[in-house]
Amino acid sequence: MEPLVRMEKISKSFGPVQALRQVDLTLHRREILGLVGDNGAGKSTLMKVLTGVYQPDEGEIYFNGRRMRFYSPHDSRQAGIEMVYQDLALAGNLHVAGNIFLGRELTKKSLGGLIRFLDHKGMARAAASLLERLKIEIQSVDLKVETLSGGQRQAVAVARSMGFNARVVIMDEPTAALAVKEVAKVLELIKNLKEHDVSVILISHRMQDIFEVSDRIIVLRQGRKVGDLVRSQTTMDEVVALITGAQGEAMQAGMEAV
Amino acid sequence: MSTPTVARAMPRARRFSVGAVLDRFGIALALVLLMVILTILSPEYFLTRENLTNVAARIAFIALLALGEFLVILTAGIDLSVGAVMGLAVIVLAWLSHRLYEWYAGWYYAGAGLAAGLPPPEGPVVLTTISVLAIAATLGTGLLCGLLNGWGFTRLRLPHPFIMTLGMLNIARGVAFLISGGSPITGLPKAIRVFGAGNIRLFQFASGEWFKIPISFVVILIFYFVFWVFLTQTQTGRHIYAVGGNPQAALYAGVDVSRILNKVYMLSGLLAGVAGIMYAGRINSGTPKAARGGDELDAIAAVIIGGASFFGGRGTVVGTFIGVLILAFIRNGLNLLNVSVFWQEVAIGAIIITAAFVDVLRLRTARRE
């Protein structure tokens, strides 16, 4: 079966810095893909190429089997690729429903079609049912986002992306700033997304998170893909070795010893 | 979408704590308290019809400036030019109505209009037409100043709206003095004066006296209502709050942040133009004194007292209106009590600082980190 996303031989350089070298990435339907690598390994650059923030120097992107060119995040969003930003792109002064519908508010005609007013009730209802479907526990969609915990905010950010009929949700360090108790809830939510026919690309430094939710793990190192592993057939040690390059060095050392 | 699940997630989590009540109605309570105190201290004058009508008529232009300033402060910006733009509007209004009148009268009495049987320049038709044209040009002036303010921030990318609007303050003031030559242009058509000085007779007392309310007060009530609807019920209003709360989030969500900012500064300029009409109408003159400045600081003070946050994204139209009233009643009350103008300034300064501190406290408790 054709994968949902196929990135082929993506290269990208910024001046003299080669950020990505011939990187391939596939993402299947209902798959959670862990994307790992050290700082500067090219994870964020690769995701920015996928969302159209950057244009690749070389390489192709196929979505649902069709070759695509994303010239802006708007294009990739149209296709159903949503990025949940690390810095939680929510407006704390707006309530939950307001954030979920920010930029695409529901309106209804008033005064005989003369003017369009916000459909507060419709948005509250739809937001509540969206949270319900995703099993996100927030007492009320009327609560201001700044009163929520970090995990709840992360959940609202995910719900927001789901509201756009996302097929692919990219999450950049979703658990980095969370309390332990909250991490579990966010991971639960990520696993939940599969049931809604959504694929997830998860960028994280927390190996235990990656191993808890991912089906497959791609390892980047210095702009190259150095590992594409099925989670059930690998170990944390192996992945860490690939990230740090220790495996290569160890082999090198072994060879020299011979 | 099944109904039971919705019903479960929907209940409103209103907390009926003292803090929540104070947060929501604190400013209104402060206003009531102030009025009670003033009533006790000045039992003969404060609550009289004359005094309240007087206050209602006096707050018109500050109320309009404060409304525009509130929109700008909602986006975490500042508009220092509203006072000077109002002054420029006052001059444009008076100057243009005089020029239009002179031009038409000259042409009419030269024979062309008289012979053609056109209406005389002193007649209501011509004067009303002149008024409408002058008012349109005045509003256009305000709108243009606001648009330039917005562009300074969004296109020239000047570091902070403080700078662009400070520049505009000087430019508008300078142009107002250039047009007027520094002296007042006195005498305005009735159709203009009515906005600033007219009254609506509501009903007649047994004594034969009329209960009147100033038209300017009705005008600001209409403006405040329209802007309340605009901010709370429309998509653009929602986006103004979002831009003030987190401009980056708004940008990611596809909100055209520059466009929202331009709109906000344009509305602030437009409202300064409307304030100019009130101001000129009230004193029946276009005086360059109006452009001297200082009114923008009162407008900012009213917005801050009204509970809006300088950090952006927080505050209400109703709060701003109460802020205007509090400022007006303090001035009025202290006048009634014969307190020196200089002490009034000290009192208002202390209240501004208190209001801003309350905002800081509120943010500290509301936010969860």
Interface residues (C-beta under 8 A of the other chain):
Chain A: H74 Y85 D87 A89 L90 A91 G92 N93 L94 G98 N99 L102 G103 R104 E105 T107 I115 R116 F117 L118 A124 R125 A126 A128 S129 L131 E132 I138 Q139 S140 V141 D142 L143 K144 E146 T147 L148 S149
Chain B: M1 S2 T5 V6 R8 A9 M10 P11 R12 A13 T232 Q233 T234 Q235 R238 H239 Y241 A242 G244 G245 N246 Q248 A249 A250 Y252 A253 G254 V255 G313 R314 A366 R367 R368
